[in-house]
């Protein structure tokens, strides 16, 4: 998988995918009071909660592209829809490799059917309890190169 990230095959777009689930949409109950001479900015401590959203993001580092999509719920259908969004935005002539974690939603039947219907897509799962970026950093450091 690290080799896929560092040296992707020809005619292939590689995307690293992750999500940030349950982002809260909050609104303060009173407007922020601006700074005035001798007084710091003031905000109310209470807020109104407007629900949550999930953010899916795909980073295509080699092609310099970020693809994002919001979903109302954290389910396999949302991930399938996100794969459709990647499909729309990726160059149609390229194979698409997706590096992602092994969340159960990625292995659901609805996602499996979508992958069978779109053979240019292939998922690569990171090992449980690991991060793909940690694997890349380990390989690059072993080669004597530094990453932040």
N, CA, C and O atoms as a GROMACS GRO file, in nm:
protein
  592
    1UNK      N    1   0.081  -0.118   0.000
    1UNK     CA    2   0.000   0.000   0.000
    1UNK      C    3   0.086   0.126   0.000
    1UNK      O    4   0.054   0.223  -0.068
    2UNK      N    5   0.195   0.125   0.075
    2UNK     CA    6   0.284   0.240   0.078
    2UNK      C    7   0.345   0.261  -0.060
    2UNK      O    8   0.359   0.374  -0.105
    3UNK      N    9   0.381   0.151  -0.128
    3UNK     CA   10   0.433   0.162  -0.264
    3UNK      C   11   0.331   0.222  -0.358
    3UNK      O   12   0.368   0.298  -0.448
    4UNK      N   13   0.206   0.191  -0.340
    4UNK     CA   14   0.098   0.247  -0.421
    4UNK      C   15   0.092   0.398  -0.402
    4UNK      O   16   0.068   0.472  -0.498
    5UNK      N   17   0.113   0.443  -0.280
    5UNK     CA   18   0.109   0.585  -0.251
    5UNK      C   19   0.233   0.658  -0.305
    5UNK      O   20   0.221   0.765  -0.364
    6UNK      N   21   0.351   0.599  -0.285
    6UNK     CA   22   0.474   0.665  -0.324
    6UNK      C   23   0.501   0.657  -0.474
    6UNK      O   24   0.554   0.751  -0.533
    7UNK      N   25   0.465   0.545  -0.536
    7UNK     CA   26   0.489   0.527  -0.680
    7UNK      C   27   0.367   0.460  -0.742
    7UNK      O   28   0.368   0.339  -0.765
    8UNK      N   29   0.262   0.537  -0.770
    8UNK     CA   30   0.140   0.476  -0.826
    8UNK      C   31   0.164   0.420  -0.965
    8UNK      O   32   0.248   0.471  -1.039
    9UNK      N   33   0.090   0.315  -1.001
    9UNK     CA   34   0.101   0.260  -1.136
    9UNK      C   35   0.063   0.364  -1.241
    9UNK      O   36  -0.008   0.460  -1.212
   10UNK      N   37   0.110   0.343  -1.363
   10UNK     CA   38   0.076   0.435  -1.472
   10UNK      C   39  -0.075   0.434  -1.495
   10UNK      O   40  -0.141   0.332  -1.473
   11UNK      N   41  -0.128   0.546  -1.538
   11UNK     CA   42  -0.270   0.562  -1.569
   11UNK      C   43  -0.360   0.528  -1.450
   11UNK      O   44  -0.466   0.469  -1.466
   12UNK      N   45  -0.315   0.567  -1.331
   12UNK     CA   46  -0.391   0.541  -1.209
   12UNK      C   47  -0.396   0.666  -1.122
   12UNK      O   48  -0.294   0.733  -1.102
   13UNK      N   49  -0.514   0.695  -1.072
   13UNK     CA   50  -0.532   0.802  -0.973
   13UNK      C   51  -0.546   0.737  -0.837
   13UNK      O   52  -0.630   0.649  -0.819
   14UNK      N   53  -0.464   0.779  -0.741
   14UNK     CA   54  -0.468   0.724  -0.606
   14UNK      C   55  -0.526   0.830  -0.512
   14UNK      O   56  -0.478   0.943  -0.508
   15UNK      N   57  -0.628   0.792  -0.437
   15UNK     CA   58  -0.691   0.881  -0.340
   15UNK      C   59  -0.684   0.819  -0.201
   15UNK      O   60  -0.713   0.701  -0.183
   16UNK      N   61  -0.646   0.901  -0.103
   16UNK     CA   62  -0.650   0.861   0.036
   16UNK      C   63  -0.780   0.915   0.092
   16UNK      O   64  -0.805   1.035   0.086
   17UNK      N   65  -0.863   0.827   0.147
   17UNK     CA   66  -0.998   0.865   0.190
   17UNK      C   67  -1.011   0.850   0.340
   17UNK      O   68  -0.964   0.753   0.399
   18UNK      N   69  -1.076   0.947   0.401
   18UNK     CA   70  -1.109   0.939   0.543
   18UNK      C   71  -1.235   1.020   0.565
   18UNK      O   72  -1.281   1.093   0.477
   19UNK      N   73  -1.290   1.007   0.684
   19UNK     CA   74  -1.411   1.083   0.716
   19UNK      C   75  -1.400   1.140   0.856
   19UNK      O   76  -1.328   1.089   0.942
   20UNK      N   77  -1.476   1.246   0.877
   20UNK     CA   78  -1.488   1.307   1.008
   20UNK      C   79  -1.636   1.298   1.044
   20UNK      O   80  -1.715   1.381   0.998
   21UNK      N   81  -1.675   1.200   1.125
   21UNK     CA   82  -1.816   1.180   1.154
   21UNK      C   83  -1.869   1.274   1.262
   21UNK      O   84  -1.794   1.322   1.347
   22UNK      N   85  -1.995   1.299   1.256
   22UNK     CA   86  -2.071   1.372   1.357
   22UNK      C   87  -2.013   1.509   1.390
   22UNK      O   88  -1.989   1.540   1.507
   23UNK      N   89  -1.990   1.589   1.288
   23UNK     CA   90  -1.949   1.728   1.308
   23UNK      C   91  -2.073   1.804   1.353
   23UNK      O   92  -2.176   1.801   1.286
   24UNK      N   93  -2.065   1.871   1.465
   24UNK     CA   94  -2.182   1.942   1.519
   24UNK      C   95  -2.198   2.079   1.454
   24UNK      O   96  -2.101   2.154   1.440
   25UNK      N   97  -2.320   2.110   1.416
   25UNK     CA   98  -2.354   2.242   1.364
   25UNK      C   99  -2.409   2.324   1.482
   25UNK      O  100  -2.522   2.302   1.524
   26UNK      N  101  -2.329   2.415   1.533
   26UNK     CA  102  -2.366   2.493   1.651
   26UNK      C  103  -2.382   2.640   1.617
   26UNK      O  104  -2.318   2.692   1.526
   27UNK      N  105  -2.469   2.706   1.693
   27UNK     CA  106  -2.488   2.850   1.677
   27UNK      C  107  -2.497   2.912   1.816
   27UNK      O  108  -2.572   2.863   1.901
   28UNK      N  109  -2.423   3.017   1.839
   28UNK     CA  110  -2.428   3.086   1.969
   28UNK      C  111  -2.566   3.149   1.986
   28UNK      O  112  -2.630   3.189   1.890
   29UNK      N  113  -2.610   3.158   2.112
   29UNK     CA  114  -2.742   3.215   2.139
   29UNK      C  115  -2.742   3.367   2.136
   29UNK      O  116  -2.848   3.428   2.125
   30UNK      N  117  -2.625   3.428   2.146
   30UNK     CA  118  -2.614   3.573   2.141
   30UNK      C  119  -2.498   3.610   2.050
   30UNK      O  120  -2.403   3.533   2.036
   31UNK      N  121  -2.504   3.726   1.988
   31UNK     CA  122  -2.394   3.767   1.899
   31UNK      C  123  -2.264   3.789   1.978
   31UNK      O  124  -2.267   3.819   2.098
   32UNK      N  125  -2.153   3.773   1.909
   32UNK     CA  126  -2.021   3.796   1.969
   32UNK      C  127  -2.005   3.946   1.990
   32UNK      O  128  -2.030   4.026   1.899
   33UNK      N  129  -1.964   3.983   2.109
   33UNK     CA  130  -1.939   4.124   2.138
   33UNK      C  131  -1.794   4.156   2.101
   33UNK      O  132  -1.703   4.090   2.151
   34UNK      N  133  -1.772   4.254   2.014
   34UNK     CA  134  -1.636   4.280   1.965
   34UNK      C  135  -1.546   4.341   2.073
   34UNK      O  136  -1.592   4.389   2.177
   35UNK      N  137  -1.416   4.336   2.045
   35UNK     CA  138  -1.318   4.398   2.134
   35UNK      C  139  -1.338   4.549   2.133
   35UNK      O  140  -1.366   4.609   2.029
   36UNK      N  141  -1.322   4.606   2.247
   36UNK     CA  142  -1.314   4.752   2.259
   36UNK      C  143  -1.192   4.781   2.345
   36UNK      O  144  -1.139   4.691   2.410
   37UNK      N  145  -1.149   4.901   2.347
   37UNK     CA  146  -1.029   4.938   2.420
   37UNK      C  147  -1.040   4.893   2.566
   37UNK      O  148  -1.129   4.939   2.639
   38UNK      N  149  -0.952   4.806   2.609
   38UNK     CA  150  -0.948   4.758   2.746
   38UNK      C  151  -1.039   4.639   2.775
   38UNK      O  152  -1.041   4.590   2.888
   39UNK      N  153  -1.117   4.591   2.674
   39UNK     CA  154  -1.208   4.478   2.696
   39UNK      C  155  -1.189   4.375   2.585
   39UNK      O  156  -1.194   4.411   2.467
   40UNK      N  157  -1.168   4.249   2.620
   40UNK     CA  158  -1.151   4.146   2.516
   40UNK      C  159  -1.286   4.111   2.449
   40UNK      O  160  -1.393   4.145   2.499
   41UNK      N  161  -1.276   4.043   2.339
   41UNK     CA  162  -1.396   3.994   2.271
   41UNK      C  163  -1.471   3.900   2.365
   41UNK      O  164  -1.409   3.823   2.439
   42UNK      N  165  -1.604   3.906   2.363
   42UNK     CA  166  -1.684   3.823   2.453
   42UNK      C  167  -1.784   3.740   2.373
   42UNK      O  168  -1.844   3.788   2.277
   43UNK      N  169  -1.799   3.614   2.417
   43UNK     CA  170  -1.894   3.522   2.354
   43UNK      C  171  -1.982   3.459   2.461
   43UNK      O  172  -1.940   3.441   2.576
   44UNK      N  173  -2.104   3.426   2.422
   44UNK     CA  174  -2.192   3.357   2.516
   44UNK      C  175  -2.144   3.213   2.533
   44UNK      O  176  -2.081   3.158   2.442
   45UNK      N  177  -2.172   3.153   2.646
   45UNK     CA  178  -2.128   3.016   2.673
   45UNK      C  179  -2.227   2.913   2.620
   45UNK      O  180  -2.191   2.796   2.603
   46UNK      N  181  -2.350   2.953   2.595
   46UNK     CA  182  -2.450   2.857   2.551
   46UNK      C  183  -2.473   2.866   2.400
   46UNK      O  184  -2.440   2.966   2.336
   47UNK      N  185  -2.530   2.760   2.345
   47UNK     CA  186  -2.549   2.752   2.200
   47UNK      C  187  -2.671   2.668   2.167
   47UNK      O  188  -2.723   2.596   2.252
   48UNK      N  189  -2.714   2.679   2.043
   48UNK     CA  190  -2.823   2.597   1.990
   48UNK      C  191  -2.760   2.495   1.896
   48UNK      O  192  -2.679   2.530   1.810
   49UNK      N  193  -2.797   2.369   1.913
   49UNK     CA  194  -2.742   2.262   1.830
   49UNK      C  195  -2.836   2.236   1.713
   49UNK      O  196  -2.956   2.217   1.732
   50UNK      N  197  -2.781   2.236   1.592
   50UNK     CA  198  -2.861   2.216   1.470
   50UNK      C  199  -2.836   2.080   1.407
   50UNK      O  200  -2.857   2.064   1.286
   51UNK      N  201  -2.793   1.982   1.484
   51UNK     CA  202  -2.771   1.848   1.432
   51UNK      C  203  -2.625   1.823   1.398
   51UNK      O  204  -2.537   1.901   1.436
   52UNK      N  205  -2.600   1.714   1.327
   52UNK     CA  206  -2.464   1.676   1.290
   52UNK      C  207  -2.457   1.639   1.142
   52UNK      O  208  -2.559   1.607   1.081
   53UNK      N  209  -2.338   1.643   1.087
   53UNK     CA  210  -2.311   1.596   0.951
   53UNK      C  211  -2.181   1.517   0.952
   53UNK      O  212  -2.099   1.533   1.042
   54UNK      N  213  -2.162   1.433   0.852
   54UNK     CA  214  -2.038   1.360   0.831
   54UNK      C  215  -1.968   1.420   0.710
   54UNK      O  216  -2.032   1.450   0.609
   55UNK      N  217  -1.838   1.436   0.721
   55UNK     CA  218  -1.758   1.487   0.609
   55UNK      C  219  -1.670   1.375   0.557
   55UNK      O  220  -1.591   1.317   0.631
   56UNK      N  221  -1.684   1.344   0.428
   56UNK     CA  222  -1.594   1.251   0.360
   56UNK      C  223  -1.495   1.334   0.280
   56UNK      O  224  -1.534   1.434   0.219
   57UNK      N  225  -1.369   1.296   0.280
   57UNK     CA  226  -1.267   1.367   0.203
   57UNK      C  227  -1.173   1.268   0.137
   57UNK      O  228  -1.134   1.167   0.197
   58UNK      N  229  -1.136   1.299   0.013
   58UNK     CA  230  -1.039   1.219  -0.062
   58UNK      C  231  -0.927   1.310  -0.106
   58UNK      O  232  -0.950   1.413  -0.169
   59UNK      N  233  -0.804   1.272  -0.072
   59UNK     CA  234  -0.686   1.349  -0.108
   59UNK      C  235  -0.613   1.276  -0.220
   59UNK      O  236  -0.567   1.163  -0.201
   60UNK      N  237  -0.603   1.339  -0.333
   60UNK     CA  238  -0.524   1.287  -0.444
   60UNK      C  239  -0.395   1.367  -0.450
   60UNK      O  240  -0.384   1.461  -0.528
   61UNK      N  241  -0.298   1.330  -0.369
   61UNK     CA  242  -0.175   1.410  -0.355
   61UNK      C  243  -0.098   1.422  -0.486
   61UNK      O  244  -0.046   1.529  -0.517
   62UNK      N  245  -0.090   1.314  -0.562
   62UNK     CA  246  -0.010   1.316  -0.685
   62UNK      C  247  -0.072   1.406  -0.792
   62UNK      O  248  -0.001   1.463  -0.874
   63UNK      N  249  -0.204   1.419  -0.790
   63UNK     CA  250  -0.270   1.503  -0.890
   63UNK      C  251  -0.314   1.637  -0.833
   63UNK      O  252  -0.369   1.720  -0.905
   64UNK      N  253  -0.290   1.658  -0.704
   64UNK     CA  254  -0.322   1.786  -0.642
   64UNK      C  255  -0.470   1.814  -0.633
   64UNK      O  256  -0.513   1.926  -0.661
   65UNK      N  257  -0.549   1.716  -0.594
   65UNK     CA  258  -0.693   1.735  -0.589
   65UNK      C  259  -0.748   1.685  -0.456
   65UNK      O  260  -0.706   1.582  -0.404
   66UNK      N  261  -0.844   1.761  -0.403
   66UNK     CA  262  -0.917   1.720  -0.283
   66UNK      C  263  -1.065   1.717  -0.320
   66UNK      O  264  -1.119   1.811  -0.378
   67UNK      N  265  -1.130   1.607  -0.286
   67UNK     CA  266  -1.272   1.590  -0.313
   67UNK      C  267  -1.342   1.572  -0.180
   67UNK      O  268  -1.299   1.490  -0.098
   68UNK      N  269  -1.448   1.647  -0.156
   68UNK     CA  270  -1.521   1.637  -0.031
   68UNK      C  271  -1.669   1.622  -0.054
   68UNK      O  272  -1.722   1.665  -0.157
   69UNK      N  273  -1.737   1.562   0.041
   69UNK     CA  274  -1.882   1.545   0.034
   69UNK      C  275  -1.938   1.535   0.175
   69UNK      O  276  -1.880   1.468   0.261
   70UNK      N  277  -2.051   1.602   0.199
   70UNK     CA  278  -2.119   1.594   0.327
   70UNK      C  279  -2.229   1.489   0.320
   70UNK      O  280  -2.292   1.470   0.216
   71UNK      N  281  -2.250   1.421   0.431
   71UNK     CA  282  -2.354   1.319   0.440
   71UNK      C  283  -2.430   1.340   0.570
   71UNK      O  284  -2.370   1.376   0.672
   72UNK      N  285  -2.559   1.317   0.568
   72UNK     CA  286  -2.641   1.338   0.688
   72UNK      C  287  -2.618   1.228   0.792
   72UNK      O  288  -2.633   1.252   0.912
   73UNK      N  289  -2.583   1.108   0.746
   73UNK     CA  290  -2.564   0.997   0.838
   73UNK      C  291  -2.437   0.922   0.804
   73UNK      O  292  -2.384   0.933   0.693
   74UNK      N  293  -2.389   0.847   0.901
   74UNK     CA  294  -2.264   0.772   0.885
   74UNK      C  295  -2.299   0.628   0.851
   74UNK      O  296  -2.308   0.542   0.939
   75UNK      N  297  -2.320   0.601   0.720
   75UNK     CA  298  -2.362   0.468   0.676
   75UNK      C  299  -2.289   0.431   0.548
   75UNK      O  300  -2.223   0.515   0.486
   76UNK      N  301  -2.303   0.305   0.509
   76UNK     CA  302  -2.239   0.255   0.387
   76UNK      C  303  -2.293   0.326   0.264
   76UNK      O  304  -2.219   0.346   0.167
   77UNK      N  305  -2.420   0.365   0.265
   77UNK     CA  306  -2.479   0.435   0.150
   77UNK      C  307  -2.408   0.569   0.128
   77UNK      O  308  -2.385   0.609   0.014
   78UNK      N  309  -2.373   0.637   0.236
   78UNK     CA  310  -2.299   0.763   0.224
   78UNK      C  311  -2.162   0.742   0.163
   78UNK      O  312  -2.118   0.823   0.082
   79UNK      N  313  -2.094   0.634   0.200
   79UNK     CA  314  -1.963   0.603   0.142
   79UNK      C  315  -1.977   0.568  -0.006
   79UNK      O  316  -1.895   0.609  -0.087
   80UNK      N  317  -2.081   0.492  -0.040
   80UNK     CA  318  -2.106   0.458  -0.181
   80UNK      C  319  -2.129   0.586  -0.262
   80UNK      O  320  -2.076   0.601  -0.372
   81UNK      N  321  -2.209   0.678  -0.208
   81UNK     CA  322  -2.233   0.805  -0.278
   81UNK      C  323  -2.104   0.885  -0.292
   81UNK      O  324  -2.085   0.954  -0.392
   82UNK      N  325  -2.017   0.876  -0.193
   82UNK     CA  326  -1.888   0.946  -0.201
   82UNK      C  327  -1.801   0.885  -0.311
   82UNK      O  328  -1.732   0.957  -0.382
   83UNK      N  329  -1.804   0.753  -0.326
   83UNK     CA  330  -1.731   0.689  -0.437
   83UNK      C  331  -1.786   0.736  -0.571
   83UNK      O  332  -1.710   0.754  -0.666
   84UNK      N  333  -1.918   0.757  -0.579
   84UNK     CA  334  -1.977   0.812  -0.702
   84UNK      C  335  -1.923   0.952  -0.730
   84UNK      O  336  -1.898   0.988  -0.844
   85UNK      N  337  -1.906   1.031  -0.624
   85UNK     CA  338  -1.852   1.167  -0.641
   85UNK      C  339  -1.708   1.163  -0.690
   85UNK      O  340  -1.669   1.241  -0.777
   86UNK      N  341  -1.628   1.072  -0.636
   86UNK     CA  342  -1.490   1.055  -0.684
   86UNK      C  343  -1.493   1.014  -0.831
   86UNK      O  344  -1.413   1.063  -0.911
   87UNK      N  345  -1.584   0.924  -0.866
   87UNK     CA  346  -1.598   0.878  -1.005
   87UNK      C  347  -1.628   0.993  -1.099
   87UNK      O  348  -1.574   0.999  -1.209
   88UNK      N  349  -1.716   1.085  -1.057
   88UNK     CA  350  -1.751   1.200  -1.141
   88UNK      C  351  -1.633   1.295  -1.160
   88UNK      O  352  -1.617   1.353  -1.267
   89UNK      N  353  -1.550   1.311  -1.055
   89UNK     CA  354  -1.444   1.411  -1.061
   89UNK      C  355  -1.309   1.356  -1.110
   89UNK      O  356  -1.223   1.434  -1.152
   90UNK      N  357  -1.290   1.226  -1.105
   90UNK     CA  358  -1.163   1.168  -1.151
   90UNK      C  359  -1.165   1.156  -1.303
   90UNK      O  360  -1.270   1.136  -1.364
   91UNK      N  361  -1.048   1.167  -1.362
   91UNK     CA  362  -1.034   1.154  -1.507
   91UNK      C  363  -1.088   1.017  -1.551
   91UNK      O  364  -1.045   0.915  -1.498
   92UNK      N  365  -1.183   1.014  -1.648
   92UNK     CA  366  -1.244   0.887  -1.687
   92UNK      C  367  -1.147   0.786  -1.746
   92UNK      O  368  -1.177   0.666  -1.747
   93UNK      N  369  -1.032   0.829  -1.794
   93UNK     CA  370  -0.936   0.738  -1.854
   93UNK      C  371  -0.844   0.669  -1.754
   93UNK      O  372  -0.761   0.587  -1.792
   94UNK      N  373  -0.857   0.703  -1.627
   94UNK     CA  374  -0.767   0.649  -1.526
   94UNK      C  375  -0.834   0.542  -1.440
   94UNK      O  376  -0.954   0.548  -1.413
   95UNK      N  377  -0.755   0.445  -1.398
   95UNK     CA  378  -0.801   0.353  -1.294
   95UNK      C  379  -0.797   0.430  -1.163
   95UNK      O  380  -0.717   0.522  -1.147
   96UNK      N  381  -0.884   0.394  -1.069
   96UNK     CA  382  -0.891   0.466  -0.942
   96UNK      C  383  -0.861   0.368  -0.828
   96UNK      O  384  -0.929   0.266  -0.813
   97UNK      N  385  -0.760   0.400  -0.748
   97UNK     CA  386  -0.726   0.324  -0.629
   97UNK      C  387  -0.761   0.410  -0.509
   97UNK      O  388  -0.724   0.528  -0.504
   98UNK      N  389  -0.831   0.353  -0.414
   98UNK     CA  390  -0.874   0.426  -0.295
   98UNK      C  391  -0.812   0.359  -0.173
   98UNK      O  392  -0.838   0.241  -0.146
   99UNK      N  393  -0.730   0.434  -0.098
   99UNK     CA  394  -0.672   0.386   0.026
   99UNK      C  395  -0.762   0.434   0.139
   99UNK      O  396  -0.786   0.554   0.153
  100UNK      N  397  -0.811   0.340   0.220
  100UNK     CA  398  -0.902   0.379   0.329
  100UNK      C  399  -0.887   0.284   0.447
  100UNK      O  400  -0.822   0.179   0.437
  101UNK      N  401  -0.946   0.322   0.559
  101UNK     CA  402  -0.940   0.235   0.676
  101UNK      C  403  -1.041   0.122   0.660
  101UNK      O  404  -1.120   0.121   0.566
  102UNK      N  405  -1.036   0.027   0.752
  102UNK     CA  406  -1.119  -0.093   0.737
  102UNK      C  407  -1.252  -0.084   0.812
  102UNK      O  408  -1.300  -0.183   0.867
  103UNK      N  409  -1.311   0.034   0.813
  103UNK     CA  410  -1.441   0.054   0.875
  103UNK      C  411  -1.543  -0.040   0.810
  103UNK      O  412  -1.540  -0.062   0.689
  104UNK      N  413  -1.634  -0.094   0.891
  104UNK     CA  414  -1.729  -0.193   0.839
  104UNK      C  415  -1.816  -0.138   0.726
  104UNK      O  416  -1.858  -0.214   0.639
  105UNK      N  417  -1.844  -0.007   0.726
  105UNK     CA  418  -1.925   0.052   0.619
  105UNK      C  419  -1.858   0.037   0.483
  105UNK      O  420  -1.927   0.034   0.380
  106UNK      N  421  -1.726   0.028   0.480
  106UNK     CA  422  -1.654   0.014   0.353
  106UNK      C  423  -1.670  -0.127   0.294
  106UNK      O  424  -1.649  -0.147   0.174
  107UNK      N  425  -1.707  -0.223   0.379
  107UNK     CA  426  -1.715  -0.362   0.335
  107UNK      C  427  -1.860  -0.409   0.322
  107UNK      O  428  -1.885  -0.529   0.306
  108UNK      N  429  -1.955  -0.317   0.328
  108UNK     CA  430  -2.097  -0.351   0.321
  108UNK      C  431  -2.135  -0.396   0.180
  108UNK      O  432  -2.064  -0.367   0.083
  109UNK      N  433  -2.245  -0.465   0.171
  109UNK     CA  434  -2.292  -0.519   0.042
  109UNK      C  435  -2.317  -0.410  -0.060
  109UNK      O  436  -2.287  -0.429  -0.178
  110UNK      N  437  -2.372  -0.296  -0.018
  110UNK     CA  438  -2.401  -0.188  -0.113
  110UNK      C  439  -2.271  -0.134  -0.176
  110UNK      O  440  -2.270  -0.099  -0.294
  111UNK      N  441  -2.164  -0.127  -0.099
  111UNK     CA  442  -2.034  -0.082  -0.151
  111UNK      C  443  -1.975  -0.190  -0.242
  111UNK      O  444  -1.920  -0.158  -0.347
  112UNK      N  445  -1.987  -0.315  -0.202
  112UNK     CA  446  -1.935  -0.426  -0.284
  112UNK      C  447  -2.004  -0.429  -0.421
  112UNK      O  448  -1.937  -0.448  -0.523
  113UNK      N  449  -2.135  -0.410  -0.424
  113UNK     CA  450  -2.208  -0.407  -0.553
  113UNK      C  451  -2.161  -0.291  -0.639
  113UNK      O  452  -2.149  -0.304  -0.761
  114UNK      N  453  -2.135  -0.177  -0.577
  114UNK     CA  454  -2.089  -0.060  -0.652
  114UNK      C  455  -1.951  -0.086  -0.713
  114UNK      O  456  -1.925  -0.049  -0.827
  115UNK      N  457  -1.864  -0.151  -0.637
  115UNK     CA  458  -1.730  -0.183  -0.688
  115UNK      C  459  -1.738  -0.284  -0.803
  115UNK      O  460  -1.661  -0.272  -0.900
  116UNK      N  461  -1.827  -0.381  -0.795
  116UNK     CA  462  -1.844  -0.476  -0.905
  116UNK      C  463  -1.896  -0.408  -1.031
  116UNK      O  464  -1.860  -0.447  -1.142
  117UNK      N  465  -1.980  -0.308  -1.015
  117UNK     CA  466  -2.037  -0.236  -1.129
  117UNK      C  467  -1.938  -0.136  -1.189
  117UNK      O  468  -1.957  -0.093  -1.303
  118UNK      N  469  -1.834  -0.100  -1.116
  118UNK     CA  470  -1.734  -0.003  -1.162
  118UNK      C  471  -1.594  -0.064  -1.146
  118UNK      O  472  -1.526  -0.035  -1.047
  119UNK      N  473  -1.552  -0.146  -1.240
  119UNK     CA  474  -1.426  -0.220  -1.224
  119UNK      C  475  -1.300  -0.133  -1.221
  119UNK      O  476  -1.194  -0.182  -1.183
  120UNK      N  477  -1.308  -0.006  -1.260
  120UNK     CA  478  -1.188   0.078  -1.254
  120UNK      C  479  -1.153   0.116  -1.110
  120UNK      O  480  -1.043   0.164  -1.084
  121UNK      N  481  -1.246   0.095  -1.016
  121UNK     CA  482  -1.224   0.125  -0.875
  121UNK      C  483  -1.170   0.004  -0.802
  121UNK      O  484  -1.211  -0.109  -0.827
  122UNK      N  485  -1.076   0.030  -0.711
  122UNK     CA  486  -1.024  -0.075  -0.626
  122UNK      C  487  -0.992  -0.015  -0.489
  122UNK      O  488  -0.926   0.088  -0.480
  123UNK      N  489  -1.039  -0.080  -0.383
  123UNK     CA  490  -1.013  -0.032  -0.248
  123UNK      C  491  -0.893  -0.104  -0.189
  123UNK      O  492  -0.875  -0.224  -0.209
  124UNK      N  493  -0.811  -0.030  -0.116
  124UNK     CA  494  -0.697  -0.085  -0.042
  124UNK      C  495  -0.716  -0.044   0.103
  124UNK      O  496  -0.725   0.076   0.133
  125UNK      N  497  -0.723  -0.141   0.194
  125UNK     CA  498  -0.751  -0.114   0.335
  125UNK      C  499  -0.623  -0.110   0.417
  125UNK      O  500  -0.536  -0.196   0.403
  126UNK      N  501  -0.613  -0.009   0.503
  126UNK     CA  502  -0.502  -0.005   0.598
  126UNK      C  503  -0.530  -0.108   0.707
  126UNK      O  504  -0.646  -0.140   0.732
  127UNK      N  505  -0.427  -0.160   0.772
  127UNK     CA  506  -0.450  -0.254   0.882
  127UNK      C  507  -0.530  -0.189   0.995
  127UNK      O  508  -0.527  -0.067   1.012
  128UNK      N  509  -0.601  -0.271   1.070
  128UNK     CA  510  -0.679  -0.220   1.183
  128UNK      C  511  -0.589  -0.142   1.279
  128UNK      O  512  -0.475  -0.180   1.303
  129UNK      N  513  -0.641  -0.035   1.333
  129UNK     CA  514  -0.573   0.050   1.431
  129UNK      C  515  -0.444   0.112   1.378
  129UNK      O  516  -0.348   0.132   1.453
  130UNK      N  517  -0.442   0.142   1.250
  130UNK     CA  518  -0.325   0.210   1.195
  130UNK      C  519  -0.370   0.322   1.103
  130UNK      O  520  -0.488   0.335   1.070
  131UNK      N  521  -0.275   0.400   1.063
  131UNK     CA  522  -0.301   0.512   0.973
  131UNK      C  523  -0.210   0.496   0.852
  131UNK      O  524  -0.093   0.462   0.866
  132UNK      N  525  -0.264   0.522   0.732
  132UNK     CA  526  -0.182   0.508   0.611
  132UNK      C  527  -0.067   0.608   0.613
  132UNK      O  528   0.041   0.577   0.563
  133UNK      N  529  -0.088   0.726   0.670
  133UNK     CA  530   0.019   0.826   0.670
  133UNK      C  531   0.134   0.780   0.759
  133UNK      O  532   0.250   0.809   0.729
  134UNK      N  533   0.105   0.709   0.869
  134UNK     CA  534   0.212   0.657   0.954
  134UNK      C  535   0.295   0.554   0.878
  134UNK      O  536   0.417   0.549   0.895
  135UNK      N  537   0.232   0.473   0.794
  135UNK     CA  538   0.305   0.375   0.714
  135UNK      C  539   0.396   0.444   0.613
  135UNK      O  540   0.510   0.404   0.594
  136UNK      N  541   0.344   0.549   0.547
  136UNK     CA  542   0.425   0.623   0.450
  136UNK      C  543   0.544   0.687   0.519
  136UNK      O  544   0.656   0.680   0.468
  137UNK      N  545   0.521   0.748   0.632
  137UNK     CA  546   0.630   0.813   0.705
  137UNK      C  547   0.738   0.712   0.744
  137UNK      O  548   0.857   0.743   0.735
  138UNK      N  549   0.698   0.594   0.787
  138UNK     CA  550   0.795   0.492   0.827
  138UNK      C  551   0.883   0.452   0.709
  138UNK      O  552   1.004   0.437   0.725
  139UNK      N  553   0.824   0.434   0.592
  139UNK     CA  554   0.901   0.394   0.474
  139UNK      C  555   0.994   0.507   0.430
  139UNK      O  556   1.110   0.483   0.397
  140UNK      N  557   0.942   0.631   0.430
  140UNK     CA  558   1.024   0.745   0.386
  140UNK      C  559   1.139   0.767   0.483
  140UNK      O  560   1.251   0.794   0.439
  141UNK      N  561   1.114   0.756   0.612
  141UNK     CA  562   1.223   0.773   0.710
  141UNK      C  563   1.327   0.664   0.694
  141UNK      O  564   1.447   0.690   0.710
  142UNK      N  565   1.283   0.542   0.664
  142UNK     CA  566   1.377   0.432   0.642
  142UNK      C  567   1.465   0.455   0.520
  142UNK      O  568   1.576   0.402   0.512
  143UNK      N  569   1.414   0.535   0.425
  143UNK     CA  570   1.492   0.565   0.304
  143UNK      C  571   1.583   0.686   0.325
  143UNK      O  572   1.654   0.726   0.233
  144UNK      N  573   1.581   0.744   0.446
  144UNK     CA  574   1.670   0.857   0.474
  144UNK      C  575   1.611   0.992   0.436
  144UNK      O  576   1.683   1.092   0.437
  145UNK      N  577   1.483   0.998   0.404
  145UNK     CA  578   1.416   1.123   0.368
  145UNK      C  579   1.329   1.165   0.485
  145UNK      O  580   1.288   1.081   0.565
  146UNK      N  581   1.301   1.294   0.497
  146UNK     CA  582   1.220   1.340   0.609
  146UNK      C  583   1.084   1.388   0.560
  146UNK      O  584   1.071   1.444   0.452
  147UNK      N  585   0.985   1.364   0.642
  147UNK     CA  586   0.849   1.416   0.624
  147UNK      C  587   0.809   1.488   0.751
  147UNK      O  588   0.858   1.454   0.859
  148UNK      N  589   0.721   1.585   0.741
  148UNK     CA  590   0.678   1.655   0.863
  148UNK      C  591   0.600   1.563   0.955
  148UNK      O  592   0.556   1.605   1.063
   0.00000   0.00000   0.00000
